[in-house]
Amino acid sequence: MAETQVTIKNVDQQVFNELKAEAARKKLPVGRALSLAIQTWLSESRKPKLKLLEWETVKGSPKTKYLSEQIDGILYG
């Protein structure tokens, strides 16, 4: 793995502090933690997105017939 030095501008200070703290907890250099974060972000952004209209419907059981109403009752009273 080739390494390079970079300067990054306009990084959210709180986010960077959290990255540094997590890297320290895991005994990782900040550069390695940042590389892992970038790899994760790239991997997630390349995943194909499933559009709602492409979802397959499934037949629920009688126990789940009114599940959405029950969830609404819990959430909204």
VEXPA-486608 format. One record per residue: residue in one letter; x, y, z of N, C-alpha, C, O, CB in turn; chain. Coordinates in Angstrom, 2 decimals. Glycine has a CB too. Layout:
BEGIN
+-----+---------+---------+---------+---------+---------+---------+---------+---------+---------+---------+---------+---------+---------+---------+---------+-------+
! res !      nx !      ny !      nz !     cax !     cay !     caz !      cx !      cy !      cz !      ox !      oy !      oz !     cbx !     cby !     cbz ! chain !
+-----+---------+---------+---------+---------+---------+---------+---------+---------+---------+---------+---------+---------+---------+---------+---------+-------+
!   A !       X !       Y !       Z !       X !       Y !       Z !       X !       Y !       Z !       X !       Y !       Z !       X !       Y !       Z !     A !
...
+-----+---------+---------+---------+---------+---------+---------+---------+---------+---------+---------+---------+---------+---------+---------+---------+-------+
//
This chain:
BEGIN
+-----+---------+---------+---------+---------+---------+---------+---------+---------+---------+---------+---------+---------+---------+---------+---------+-------+
! res !      nx !      ny !      nz !     cax !     cay !     caz !      cx !      cy !      cz !      ox !      oy !      oz !     cbx !     cby !     cbz ! chain !
+-----+---------+---------+---------+---------+---------+---------+---------+---------+---------+---------+---------+---------+---------+---------+---------+-------+
!   M !    0.84 !   -1.17 !    0.00 !    0.00 !    0.00 !    0.00 !    0.89 !    1.24 !    0.00 !    1.69 !    1.43 !    0.92 !   -0.96 !    0.00 !    1.22 !     A !
!   A !    0.76 !    2.06 !   -1.01 !    1.51 !    3.31 !   -1.07 !    0.83 !    4.34 !   -0.18 !   -0.39 !    4.39 !   -0.08 !    1.61 !    3.82 !   -2.53 !     A !
!   E !    1.63 !    5.14 !    0.45 !    1.09 !    6.18 !    1.33 !    1.44 !    7.55 !    0.78 !    2.45 !    7.72 !    0.10 !    1.63 !    6.02 !    2.77 !     A !
!   T !    0.59 !    8.51 !    1.08 !    0.82 !    9.87 !    0.66 !    0.43 !   10.81 !    1.79 !   -0.42 !   10.49 !    2.61 !    0.03 !   10.20 !   -0.63 !     A !
!   Q !    1.06 !   11.97 !    1.81 !    0.68 !   12.98 !    2.79 !   -0.32 !   13.91 !    2.14 !   -0.16 !   14.30 !    0.99 !    1.93 !   13.77 !    3.31 !     A !
!   V !   -1.36 !   14.25 !    2.88 !   -2.40 !   15.13 !    2.34 !   -2.72 !   16.23 !    3.35 !   -2.51 !   16.07 !    4.56 !   -3.67 !   14.32 !    1.99 !     A !
!   T !   -3.22 !   17.32 !    2.84 !   -3.77 !   18.38 !    3.67 !   -5.25 !   18.47 !    3.32 !   -5.61 !   18.59 !    2.15 !   -3.03 !   19.76 !    3.44 !     A !
!   I !   -6.10 !   18.41 !    4.32 !   -7.53 !   18.43 !    4.09 !   -8.11 !   19.67 !    4.75 !   -7.91 !   19.90 !    5.95 !   -8.22 !   17.13 !    4.63 !     A !
!   K !   -8.81 !   20.47 !    3.98 !   -9.41 !   21.70 !    4.49 !  -10.88 !   21.49 !    4.81 !  -11.53 !   20.59 !    4.29 !   -9.24 !   22.84 !    3.48 !     A !
!   N !  -11.38 !   22.35 !    5.68 !  -12.81 !   22.42 !    6.00 !  -13.36 !   21.12 !    6.59 !  -14.47 !   20.70 !    6.25 !  -13.59 !   22.77 !    4.77 !     A !
!   V !  -12.61 !   20.50 !    7.47 !  -13.07 !   19.30 !    8.16 !  -13.78 !   19.74 !    9.44 !  -13.27 !   20.58 !   10.18 !  -11.87 !   18.33 !    8.49 !     A !
!   D !  -14.94 !   19.18 !    9.68 !  -15.69 !   19.49 !   10.91 !  -14.83 !   19.11 !   12.12 !  -14.42 !   17.96 !   12.26 !  -17.07 !   18.72 !   10.93 !     A !
!   Q !  -14.57 !   20.07 !   12.98 !  -13.67 !   19.86 !   14.11 !  -14.17 !   18.77 !   15.05 !  -13.38 !   17.94 !   15.50 !  -13.50 !   21.16 !   14.90 !     A !
!   Q !  -15.46 !   18.75 !   15.34 !  -16.01 !   17.73 !   16.24 !  -15.87 !   16.33 !   15.64 !  -15.52 !   15.38 !   16.34 !  -17.49 !   18.03 !   16.55 !     A !
!   V !  -16.14 !   16.21 !   14.35 !  -16.03 !   14.91 !   13.68 !  -14.57 !   14.44 !   13.71 !  -14.29 !   13.27 !   13.97 !  -16.55 !   14.98 !   12.22 !     A !
!   F !  -13.65 !   15.36 !   13.43 !  -12.24 !   14.99 !   13.45 !  -11.79 !   14.59 !   14.84 !  -11.02 !   13.64 !   15.00 !  -11.38 !   16.15 !   12.93 !     A !
!   N !  -12.26 !   15.31 !   15.86 !  -11.92 !   14.94 !   17.24 !  -12.44 !   13.55 !   17.60 !  -11.77 !   12.79 !   18.28 !  -12.49 !   15.98 !   18.23 !     A !
!   E !  -13.64 !   13.24 !   17.13 !  -14.20 !   11.90 !   17.37 !  -13.37 !   10.83 !   16.66 !  -13.13 !    9.76 !   17.21 !  -15.67 !   11.83 !   16.90 !     A !
!   L !  -12.93 !   11.13 !   15.44 !  -12.09 !   10.20 !   14.69 !  -10.78 !    9.95 !   15.45 !  -10.35 !    8.81 !   15.60 !  -11.79 !   10.74 !   13.27 !     A !
!   K !  -10.16 !   11.03 !   15.93 !   -8.90 !   10.90 !   16.66 !   -9.09 !   10.08 !   17.94 !   -8.27 !    9.23 !   18.27 !   -8.33 !   12.28 !   17.00 !     A !
!   A !  -10.18 !   10.35 !   18.66 !  -10.44 !    9.63 !   19.91 !  -10.67 !    8.14 !   19.64 !  -10.15 !    7.29 !   20.36 !  -11.66 !   10.22 !   20.63 !     A !
!   E !  -11.45 !    7.84 !   18.61 !  -11.72 !    6.44 !   18.29 !  -10.45 !    5.74 !   17.82 !  -10.20 !    4.59 !   18.17 !  -12.81 !    6.33 !   17.20 !     A !
!   A !   -9.65 !    6.44 !   17.04 !   -8.37 !    5.87 !   16.59 !   -7.48 !    5.57 !   17.80 !   -6.83 !    4.53 !   17.84 !   -7.65 !    6.84 !   15.61 !     A !
!   A !   -7.44 !    6.47 !   18.75 !   -6.63 !    6.26 !   19.95 !   -7.13 !    5.05 !   20.74 !   -6.33 !    4.24 !   21.22 !   -6.64 !    7.51 !   20.84 !     A !
!   R !   -8.46 !    4.93 !   20.87 !   -9.02 !    3.77 !   21.60 !   -8.64 !    2.46 !   20.93 !   -8.42 !    1.45 !   21.60 !  -10.56 !    3.88 !   21.68 !     A !
!   K !   -8.56 !    2.48 !   19.60 !   -8.23 !    1.27 !   18.85 !   -6.74 !    1.14 !   18.56 !   -6.30 !    0.23 !   17.86 !   -9.01 !    1.23 !   17.55 !     A !
!   K !   -5.97 !    2.10 !   19.11 !   -4.52 !    2.10 !   18.93 !   -4.13 !    2.12 !   17.45 !   -3.22 !    1.41 !   17.01 !   -3.91 !    0.88 !   19.62 !     A !
!   L !   -4.84 !    2.96 !   16.69 !   -4.57 !    3.14 !   15.26 !   -4.02 !    4.55 !   15.04 !   -4.43 !    5.49 !   15.72 !   -5.86 !    2.91 !   14.41 !     A !
!   P !   -3.10 !    4.71 !   14.10 !   -2.73 !    6.06 !   13.71 !   -3.93 !    6.75 !   13.06 !   -4.75 !    6.09 !   12.42 !   -1.51 !    6.04 !   12.74 !     A !
!   V !   -4.03 !    8.05 !   13.21 !   -5.16 !    8.80 !   12.65 !   -5.23 !    8.60 !   11.13 !   -6.32 !    8.48 !   10.58 !   -5.04 !   10.30 !   12.99 !     A !
!   G !   -4.09 !    8.57 !   10.47 !   -4.08 !    8.37 !    9.03 !   -4.71 !    7.04 !    8.63 !   -5.44 !    6.97 !    7.64 !   -2.66 !    8.45 !    8.50 !     A !
!   R !   -4.42 !    5.99 !    9.38 !   -5.01 !    4.68 !    9.09 !   -6.51 !    4.71 !    9.33 !   -7.28 !    4.16 !    8.54 !   -4.34 !    3.56 !    9.96 !     A !
!   A !   -6.94 !    5.34 !   10.42 !   -8.37 !    5.44 !   10.72 !   -9.08 !    6.22 !    9.62 !  -10.19 !    5.86 !    9.21 !   -8.60 !    6.12 !   12.10 !     A !
!   L !   -8.46 !    7.28 !    9.14 !   -9.05 !    8.07 !    8.07 !   -9.13 !    7.26 !    6.78 !  -10.12 !    7.34 !    6.05 !   -8.25 !    9.35 !    7.84 !     A !
!   S !   -8.08 !    6.50 !    6.49 !   -8.10 !    5.64 !    5.30 !   -9.24 !    4.62 !    5.38 !   -9.92 !    4.38 !    4.38 !   -6.76 !    4.91 !    5.14 !     A !
!   L !   -9.43 !    4.03 !    6.55 !  -10.53 !    3.07 !    6.73 !  -11.88 !    3.74 !    6.55 !  -12.79 !    3.17 !    5.95 !  -10.44 !    2.41 !    8.13 !     A !
!   A !  -12.02 !    4.96 !    7.07 !  -13.27 !    5.69 !    6.92 !  -13.54 !    6.00 !    5.45 !  -14.68 !    5.89 !    4.99 !  -13.24 !    6.99 !    7.74 !     A !
!   I !  -12.52 !    6.39 !    4.73 !  -12.67 !    6.68 !    3.31 !  -13.04 !    5.42 !    2.54 !  -13.91 !    5.44 !    1.67 !  -11.38 !    7.30 !    2.73 !     A !
!   Q !  -12.38 !    4.30 !    2.86 !  -12.70 !    3.03 !    2.20 !  -14.15 !    2.64 !    2.44 !  -14.84 !    2.20 !    1.52 !  -11.76 !    1.91 !    2.68 !     A !
!   T !  -14.61 !    2.80 !    3.68 !  -15.99 !    2.46 !    4.01 !  -16.96 !    3.35 !    3.25 !  -17.95 !    2.87 !    2.71 !  -16.23 !    2.59 !    5.52 !     A !
!   W !  -16.68 !    4.65 !    3.21 !  -17.54 !    5.60 !    2.50 !  -17.60 !    5.26 !    1.02 !  -18.68 !    5.27 !    0.42 !  -17.03 !    7.03 !    2.70 !     A !
!   L !  -16.45 !    4.95 !    0.42 !  -16.43 !    4.60 !   -0.99 !  -17.21 !    3.32 !   -1.26 !  -17.95 !    3.23 !   -2.23 !  -14.99 !    4.44 !   -1.48 !     A !
!   S !  -17.03 !    2.34 !   -0.39 !  -17.74 !    1.07 !   -0.55 !  -19.25 !    1.27 !   -0.47 !  -20.00 !    0.72 !   -1.28 !  -17.28 !    0.07 !    0.52 !     A !
!   E !  -19.69 !    2.06 !    0.50 !  -21.13 !    2.32 !    0.66 !  -21.69 !    3.10 !   -0.52 !  -22.81 !    2.85 !   -0.96 !  -21.39 !    3.07 !    1.95 !     A !
!   S !  -20.91 !    4.06 !   -1.02 !  -21.43 !    4.88 !   -2.12 !  -21.50 !    4.12 !   -3.43 !  -22.21 !    4.53 !   -4.35 !  -20.56 !    6.11 !   -2.29 !     A !
!   R !  -20.77 !    3.02 !   -3.53 !  -20.78 !    2.23 !   -4.77 !  -21.84 !    1.13 !   -4.77 !  -22.10 !    0.52 !   -5.80 !  -19.41 !    1.60 !   -4.98 !     A !
!   K !  -22.45 !    0.89 !   -3.61 !  -23.48 !   -0.14 !   -3.55 !  -24.68 !    0.30 !   -4.37 !  -25.09 !    1.46 !   -4.32 !  -23.89 !   -0.42 !   -2.07 !     A !
!   P !  -25.25 !   -0.63 !   -5.14 !  -26.45 !   -0.25 !   -5.90 !  -27.60 !    0.04 !   -4.95 !  -27.79 !   -0.64 !   -3.94 !  -26.85 !   -1.38 !   -6.90 !     A !
!   K !  -28.36 !    1.06 !   -5.29 !  -29.51 !    1.44 !   -4.46 !  -30.75 !    0.74 !   -4.99 !  -31.01 !    0.76 !   -6.19 !  -29.71 !    2.99 !   -4.46 !     A !
!   L !  -31.51 !    0.12 !   -4.10 !  -32.74 !   -0.55 !   -4.48 !  -33.88 !    0.46 !   -4.42 !  -34.17 !    1.02 !   -3.36 !  -33.02 !   -1.77 !   -3.56 !     A !
!   K !  -34.51 !    0.67 !   -5.54 !  -35.62 !    1.62 !   -5.60 !  -36.87 !    0.98 !   -5.02 !  -37.09 !   -0.22 !   -5.15 !  -35.87 !    2.08 !   -7.06 !     A !
!   L !  -37.68 !    1.81 !   -4.38 !  -38.89 !    1.34 !   -3.73 !  -39.78 !    0.54 !   -4.68 !  -40.37 !   -0.46 !   -4.29 !  -39.66 !    2.51 !   -3.16 !     A !
!   L !  -39.87 !    0.99 !   -5.92 !  -40.73 !    0.30 !   -6.88 !  -40.19 !   -1.08 !   -7.28 !  -40.91 !   -1.88 !   -7.86 !  -40.91 !    1.15 !   -8.11 !     A !
!   E !  -38.92 !   -1.35 !   -6.96 !  -38.33 !   -2.64 !   -7.29 !  -38.45 !   -3.64 !   -6.13 !  -38.07 !   -4.80 !   -6.28 !  -36.87 !   -2.46 !   -7.66 !     A !
!   W !  -38.96 !   -3.20 !   -5.00 !  -39.11 !   -4.10 !   -3.86 !  -40.13 !   -5.18 !   -4.18 !  -41.14 !   -4.92 !   -4.84 !  -39.53 !   -3.32 !   -2.59 !     A !
!   E !  -39.86 !   -6.37 !   -3.72 !  -40.82 !   -7.45 !   -3.88 !  -41.77 !   -7.44 !   -2.69 !  -41.37 !   -7.20 !   -1.55 !  -40.10 !   -8.83 !   -4.01 !     A !
!   T !  -43.03 !   -7.70 !   -2.97 !  -44.00 !   -7.77 !   -1.88 !  -43.97 !   -9.17 !   -1.28 !  -43.70 !  -10.15 !   -1.98 !  -45.43 !   -7.40 !   -2.37 !     A !
!   V !  -44.25 !   -9.25 !   -0.02 !  -44.33 !  -10.55 !    0.65 !  -45.68 !  -10.63 !    1.35 !  -46.22 !   -9.63 !    1.82 !  -43.15 !  -10.74 !    1.67 !     A !
!   K !  -46.20 !  -11.81 !    1.42 !  -47.48 !  -12.01 !    2.09 !  -47.20 !  -12.21 !    3.57 !  -46.43 !  -13.09 !    3.96 !  -48.26 !  -13.24 !    1.49 !     A !
!   G !  -47.83 !  -11.39 !    4.38 !  -47.66 !  -11.49 !    5.82 !  -48.52 !  -12.59 !    6.41 !  -49.33 !  -13.20 !    5.71 !  -47.99 !  -10.16 !    6.49 !     A !
!   S !  -48.33 !  -12.83 !    7.66 !  -49.14 !  -13.83 !    8.36 !  -50.31 !  -13.12 !    9.04 !  -50.31 !  -11.89 !    9.15 !  -48.28 !  -14.63 !    9.40 !     A !
!   P !  -51.29 !  -13.88 !    9.50 !  -52.41 !  -13.25 !   10.21 !  -51.95 !  -12.43 !   11.43 !  -52.59 !  -11.45 !   11.80 !  -53.41 !  -14.32 !   10.65 !     A !
!   K !  -50.84 !  -12.83 !   12.03 !  -50.33 !  -12.11 !   13.21 !  -49.85 !  -10.71 !   12.85 !  -49.83 !   -9.82 !   13.70 !  -49.20 !  -12.90 !   13.86 !     A !
!   T !  -49.46 !  -10.51 !   11.61 !  -48.91 !   -9.22 !   11.21 !  -49.90 !   -8.38 !   10.41 !  -49.53 !   -7.34 !    9.87 !  -47.65 !   -9.42 !   10.40 !     A !
!   K !  -51.15 !   -8.83 !   10.33 !  -52.14 !   -8.15 !    9.50 !  -52.30 !   -6.68 !    9.90 !  -52.43 !   -5.82 !    9.04 !  -53.48 !   -8.86 !    9.60 !     A !
!   Y !  -52.29 !   -6.39 !   11.20 !  -52.50 !   -5.03 !   11.68 !  -51.24 !   -4.45 !   12.30 !  -51.31 !   -3.56 !   13.15 !  -53.64 !   -5.00 !   12.69 !     A !
!   L !  -50.09 !   -4.95 !   11.88 !  -48.83 !   -4.53 !   12.49 !  -48.57 !   -3.04 !   12.31 !  -48.13 !   -2.38 !   13.24 !  -47.69 !   -5.32 !   11.91 !     A !
!   S !  -48.82 !   -2.52 !   11.12 !  -48.55 !   -1.09 !   10.91 !  -49.43 !   -0.22 !   11.79 !  -48.98 !    0.81 !   12.28 !  -48.75 !   -0.72 !    9.43 !     A !
!   E !  -50.67 !   -0.63 !   12.00 !  -51.57 !    0.12 !   12.88 !  -51.07 !    0.05 !   14.32 !  -51.15 !    1.03 !   15.05 !  -53.01 !   -0.42 !   12.78 !     A !
!   Q !  -50.57 !   -1.12 !   14.73 !  -50.05 !   -1.26 !   16.08 !  -48.80 !   -0.38 !   16.29 !  -48.64 !    0.25 !   17.33 !  -49.71 !   -2.74 !   16.36 !     A !
!   I !  -47.94 !   -0.36 !   15.28 !  -46.75 !    0.48 !   15.37 !  -47.14 !    1.95 !   15.44 !  -46.59 !    2.70 !   16.23 !  -45.81 !    0.22 !   14.18 !     A !
!   D !  -48.10 !    2.36 !   14.60 !  -48.58 !    3.75 !   14.64 !  -49.14 !    4.08 !   16.02 !  -48.91 !    5.17 !   16.54 !  -49.65 !    3.99 !   13.56 !     A !
!   G !  -49.88 !    3.14 !   16.61 !  -50.44 !    3.37 !   17.94 !  -49.36 !    3.58 !   18.99 !  -49.51 !    4.42 !   19.88 !  -51.31 !    2.20 !   18.34 !     A !
!   I !  -48.27 !    2.82 !   18.88 !  -47.17 !    2.97 !   19.83 !  -46.45 !    4.32 !   19.61 !  -46.14 !    5.04 !   20.56 !  -46.18 !    1.79 !   19.68 !     A !
!   L !  -46.20 !    4.63 !   18.35 !  -45.44 !    5.83 !   18.05 !  -46.24 !    7.12 !   18.25 !  -45.73 !    8.10 !   18.78 !  -44.94 !    5.78 !   16.64 !     A !
!   Y !  -47.48 !    7.09 !   17.83 !  -48.27 !    8.33 !   17.80 !  -49.42 !    8.37 !   18.80 !  -50.11 !    9.39 !   18.92 !  -48.81 !    8.53 !   16.43 !     A !
!   G !  -49.62 !    7.27 !   19.51 !  -50.65 !    7.27 !   20.54 !  -52.00 !    7.07 !   20.09 !  -52.92 !    7.05 !   20.89 !  -50.63 !    8.45 !   21.25 !     A !
+-----+---------+---------+---------+---------+---------+---------+---------+---------+---------+---------+---------+---------+---------+---------+---------+-------+
//
